Amino acid sequence: MRLGRLIGPELVNLVSESPGEVAELLDEIHPEDIAEIIADLDDERGVKVITTLPTDYAAQVFARLDDDRQHRLTELIGTLSVARIATEMDADDRADFFSILPPSVHEPLLEELERVDPEAAEDVEELVRWPDASAGGLMTTDYISVTPDIRIAGAINEIRSNAKAAETVESIYVVDKSHRLLGMLTLRQLLLSKPEDRVEDVMITSVISVLPLLDQEEAAKILAKYDLHTLPVVEQSGRMLGVITSDDIIDVVVEEQAEDAEKFGGMEALDAPYLQTGFWSMIKKRGGWLAVLFLGEMITASAMAGYEHSVHRWDLRALRSELKAMNLDWDWPEFAPGSDAGPLPALEVEVVEE
């Protein structure tokens, strides 16, 4: 049983009666469970729950809602409240959210975000320009980078200062003043190196990276092939744009497997959940395959009809053998294999008593 079904009624009651106590209930509940609760509520009650949650927690919940629900709640909550929630979202989740909004909602919300958090608005504009199915559409700008001339102690301090905002701290990237990728450091290297060592002396200089327009499935294969936790995305000039994390790759793998399974079943993959796909879109995705299957069935039926008499005779020969084995006598005229003896006579069975 889903946890959301157990705690859902209690959460809704707290929102209505004692909203101040909601934060205490959230200490041991994962945002995914709250997202499941909101998915089962109508939009009005969903808005009440979202707006009652602490902003940083609400951002994690909001990012886990489906695209259609995010769009509807945005129109009900208002641009100011949604902009504050968006500032707390991970950069890639925030860009995905803005990419699904129509221009009438996207533009005023982006303007509000620029007032609330100009840096977050700049990240959105940087990320939404890349296709959704590309490495650029999958990457995040929430990573930690250092320059090669600082010491390990300084790099560790940099991690401490930026760890909360970063999506991962397992890999630290080394860049120059133009933000060109020079190398990387793993967390293990940082812990094993001496505090006085320089970053450029211990960093890994052979870094595997991808271009932003690479297909996301290819990026997933590269990350899996080299057993990486993160994969940097760079321009042709070497300037670093962002990183792809392993949790994003898992989402890609799940989506690709679902799409492949649909194709194996003779169906074109849907762009939205089955029950949310429109009639004409469903016809476009499924109609061609259904027509092919219908045509194949007609050809098969026509072929079988041409051999119907032969099939019946062979079946009756097998039946005659079974009847004889059961001491039953079957009064049936003999005919040669493959001959056409016209319509089949009536079947007469007589029990032979021993």
C-alpha positions in Angstrom: 0.0 0.0 0.0 1.3 3.5 -0.8 2.3 5.6 2.1 0.3 8.5 0.6 -3.0 6.7 1.2 -2.2 6.3 4.9 -1.1 9.8 5.6 -3.1 11.6 3.0 -6.3 12.2 5.1 -4.2 13.3 8.1 -2.3 15.8 6.0 -5.4 17.3 4.4 -7.0 17.7 7.9 -3.9 19.5 9.2 -3.8 21.8 6.2 -7.5 22.8 6.9 -7.4 22.9 10.7 -3.8 23.4 11.9 -1.5 24.4 9.0 1.3 25.4 11.4 1.7 21.7 12.4 2.3 20.5 8.8 6.0 21.1 8.9 6.3 18.7 11.8 4.6 15.9 9.8 7.1 16.3 7.0 10.2 15.5 8.9 10.1 11.8 8.1 8.1 11.9 4.8 9.7 11.8 1.4 8.5 14.5 -1.0 7.5 11.8 -3.5 4.8 10.6 -1.0 3.4 14.1 -0.7 3.4 14.4 -4.5 1.3 11.2 -4.6 -1.2 12.7 -2.2 -1.6 15.8 -4.2 -2.0 13.7 -7.4 -5.1 12.2 -5.8 -6.6 15.5 -4.7 -8.5 18.0 -6.8 -6.8 21.2 -7.9 -8.2 23.4 -5.2 -7.1 21.2 -2.3 -3.8 20.5 -4.1 -3.1 24.3 -4.1 -3.8 24.5 -0.3 -1.4 21.7 0.4 1.4 23.1 -1.8 1.1 26.7 -0.4 1.1 25.4 3.2 4.4 23.5 2.7 7.7 25.2 3.5 9.1 26.7 0.2 12.1 24.4 -0.1 10.0 21.3 0.5 7.2 22.5 -1.8 9.8 22.9 -4.6 10.8 19.2 -4.2 7.1 18.1 -4.3 6.2 20.4 -7.2 9.0 19.0 -9.3 7.6 15.5 -8.9 4.1 16.4 -10.2 3.2 15.5 -13.8 3.4 18.3 -16.4 -0.4 18.8 -16.7 -0.8 19.2 -12.9 2.1 21.6 -12.7 0.5 23.8 -15.4 -2.9 23.8 -13.7 -1.6 24.5 -10.2 0.6 27.3 -11.6 -2.4 29.2 -12.9 -4.2 28.8 -9.6 -1.3 29.6 -7.2 -0.2 32.8 -9.0 3.2 33.9 -10.5 4.7 35.3 -7.3 4.2 32.2 -5.2 5.3 29.9 -8.1 8.4 32.0 -8.7 9.4 31.6 -5.1 8.9 27.8 -5.4 10.9 27.8 -8.6 13.9 29.4 -7.0 14.3 26.4 -4.7 14.0 23.8 -7.5 17.0 22.1 -9.0 18.1 23.9 -12.2 17.2 21.0 -14.5 13.8 20.5 -12.9 13.1 24.3 -13.1 14.0 24.3 -16.8 11.8 21.3 -17.5 8.9 23.1 -15.7 9.2 26.2 -17.7 9.5 24.3 -20.9 6.0 22.8 -20.5 4.3 26.2 -19.9 2.5 28.0 -22.7 3.8 31.5 -23.6 0.9 33.2 -21.8 2.1 31.7 -18.5 5.8 31.3 -19.3 6.7 34.9 -20.0 5.1 36.6 -16.9 6.4 33.9 -14.6 9.9 34.3 -16.0 9.7 38.0 -15.5 8.7 37.4 -11.9 11.5 35.0 -11.4 14.0 37.6 -12.7 12.8 39.9 -9.9 13.0 37.2 -7.3 16.2 35.4 -8.4 18.0 36.8 -11.5 20.5 34.0 -11.5 17.8 31.3 -11.5 16.1 33.1 -14.4 19.4 33.2 -16.3 19.8 29.4 -15.8 16.3 28.8 -17.2 17.0 30.8 -20.3 20.3 28.9 -20.7 18.8 25.4 -20.3 15.4 25.7 -22.2 17.2 26.5 -25.5 18.4 22.9 -25.8 16.1 20.1 -27.1 14.4 18.0 -24.5 15.9 14.8 -25.8 19.5 16.1 -25.9 22.3 16.1 -23.4 21.8 19.9 -23.0 18.1 19.4 -22.2 19.1 16.8 -19.5 22.0 18.7 -17.8 21.9 20.9 -14.7 24.0 23.9 -13.9 24.0 23.1 -10.2 27.6 21.8 -9.9 30.7 22.9 -8.1 33.8 24.1 -10.0 37.2 25.4 -8.8 40.2 27.0 -10.5 43.5 25.0 -10.9 45.7 27.4 -8.8 44.0 26.9 -5.4 45.0 24.4 -2.8 43.1 21.3 -1.7 42.1 23.1 1.5 40.6 25.9 -0.5 38.7 23.4 -2.7 37.2 21.7 0.3 36.1 25.1 1.6 34.5 25.8 -1.7 32.5 22.6 -1.5 31.3 23.5 2.0 30.1 26.9 0.8 28.2 25.6 -2.3 27.2 22.0 -1.3 23.7 22.9 -0.4 23.0 24.5 -3.9 24.8 21.8 -5.8 23.0 18.7 -7.1 26.1 16.5 -6.5 29.4 16.9 -4.7 30.9 13.6 -5.8 32.8 15.2 -8.7 34.4 18.7 -8.6 35.3 20.2 -11.9 38.4 22.3 -12.6 37.9 25.3 -15.0 39.9 28.3 -16.1 38.8 31.9 -16.1 36.9 31.4 -19.3 35.2 28.4 -17.7 36.8 25.9 -20.1 37.0 22.4 -18.6 40.6 21.5 -17.6 40.1 18.5 -15.3 38.1 17.1 -12.4 38.5 15.9 -8.8 36.6 13.1 -7.1 35.6 13.4 -3.5 37.9 10.5 -2.7 40.9 12.4 -4.2 40.1 15.5 -2.1 40.0 13.5 1.1 43.2 11.6 0.4 45.2 14.6 -0.8 47.2 16.9 1.5 45.6 20.2 2.3 48.6 22.1 0.9 48.6 20.3 -2.5 47.5 22.3 -5.5 44.4 21.3 -7.4 46.3 21.3 -10.7 48.8 18.7 -9.3 46.3 16.1 -8.3 43.4 16.7 -10.7 42.4 14.2 -13.4 43.1 15.8 -16.8 41.5 13.2 -19.1 37.9 14.0 -18.6 35.1 12.3 -20.6 32.5 14.9 -21.8 29.7 15.3 -24.3 28.4 18.0 -26.6 25.0 19.6 -25.7 23.2 18.4 -28.9 24.1 14.7 -28.3 21.0 12.5 -28.0 20.2 11.8 -24.3 20.2 8.0 -24.9 23.8 8.2 -26.3 24.8 10.2 -23.2 23.3 7.6 -21.0 25.3 4.9 -22.7 28.5 6.9 -22.3 27.9 7.4 -18.6 27.1 3.7 -18.1 30.1 2.6 -20.2 32.6 4.5 -18.1 30.9 4.0 -14.8 30.5 7.7 -14.1 28.4 9.5 -11.5 28.3 12.7 -13.5 29.0 13.6 -17.1 30.1 17.1 -18.0 28.5 18.9 -21.0 30.8 21.2 -22.9 30.7 23.4 -26.1 33.0 22.8 -29.0 35.4 25.4 -27.5 35.6 23.4 -24.3 33.6 25.8 -22.2 31.7 23.9 -19.6 27.9 24.3 -19.7 26.7 21.8 -17.0 26.6 18.2 -15.9 24.4 15.2 -16.3 23.8 13.3 -13.1 23.2 9.5 -12.7 19.7 10.0 -11.3 18.7 11.8 -14.5 20.2 9.0 -16.6 18.0 6.5 -14.7 14.9 8.5 -15.7 16.1 8.3 -19.4 16.7 4.6 -19.2 13.2 4.0 -17.8 11.6 6.2 -20.5 13.6 4.5 -23.3 12.6 1.0 -22.0 9.0 2.0 -21.9 9.2 3.4 -25.4 11.0 0.2 -26.7 8.4 -2.0 -25.1 5.6 -0.2 -26.8 7.3 -0.5 -30.1 7.8 -4.2 -29.6 4.1 -4.4 -29.0 3.4 -2.9 -32.4 2.6 0.6 -31.1 4.2 4.0 -31.4 5.2 5.5 -28.1 2.8 8.0 -26.6 4.0 11.5 -25.5 1.6 11.6 -22.5 0.0 9.1 -20.1 -2.5 6.8 -21.8 -5.6 8.3 -20.2 -4.5 11.8 -20.9 -3.8 11.3 -24.6 -6.4 12.9 -26.9 -8.5 11.0 -29.4 -6.9 12.2 -32.6 -3.4 11.8 -31.1 -4.3 8.2 -30.2 -5.5 7.6 -33.8 -2.3 9.1 -35.1 -0.1 6.9 -32.9 -2.2 3.7 -33.0 -4.2 3.9 -36.3 -1.4 2.8 -38.6 -0.5 -0.2 -36.6 -4.1 -1.2 -36.3 -4.6 -0.9 -40.0 -1.6 -3.2 -40.7 -2.9 -5.8 -38.2 -6.4 -5.7 -39.7 -5.0 -6.2 -43.2 -2.8 -9.1 -42.0 -5.8 -10.7 -40.4 -7.8 -10.5 -43.6 -5.0 -12.1 -45.7 -4.6 -14.9 -43.1 -8.4 -15.5 -43.1 -8.5 -15.6 -46.9 -5.7 -18.1 -47.1 -7.3 -20.4 -44.5 -10.6 -20.3 -46.3 -9.0 -21.7 -49.5 -7.9 -24.8 -47.6 -11.0 -25.2 -45.4 -12.1 -28.6 -47.0 -8.6 -30.1 -46.7 -8.3 -29.0 -43.1 -11.7 -30.6 -42.3 -10.7 -33.9 -43.9 -7.4 -34.2 -42.1 -9.2 -33.4 -38.8 -11.8 -36.1 -39.5 -9.1 -38.7 -40.2 -7.6 -38.0 -36.8 -11.1 -38.2 -35.2 -11.7 -41.6 -36.9 -8.5 -43.0 -35.4 -9.6 -41.8 -32.0 -13.1 -43.3 -32.4 -11.7 -46.7 -33.4 -9.5 -46.7 -30.3 -12.6 -46.2 -28.3 -14.4 -49.2 -29.9 -16.7 -46.9 -31.8 -17.6 -47.5 -35.5 -17.8 -44.6 -37.9 -19.6 -45.1 -41.1 -17.5 -42.8 -43.4 -16.6 -43.2 -47.1 -13.0 -43.5 -48.0 -11.3 -40.8 -50.1 -7.8 -40.2 -51.3 -5.6 -37.6 -49.7 -5.9 -34.2 -51.5 -9.1 -35.3 -53.4 -12.1 -33.1 -53.5 -15.1 -35.3 -52.7 -17.6 -32.5 -52.4 -19.6 -31.7 -49.3 -18.8 -33.7 -46.2 -21.5 -36.3 -45.4 -23.2 -36.3 -42.0 -21.3 -38.0 -39.2 -22.9 -41.2 -38.0 -21.5 -43.0 -35.0 -22.6 -46.4 -33.8 -21.5 -47.9 -30.5 -20.1 -51.4 -31.0 -20.8 -53.7 -28.1 -18.3 -56.4 -27.4 
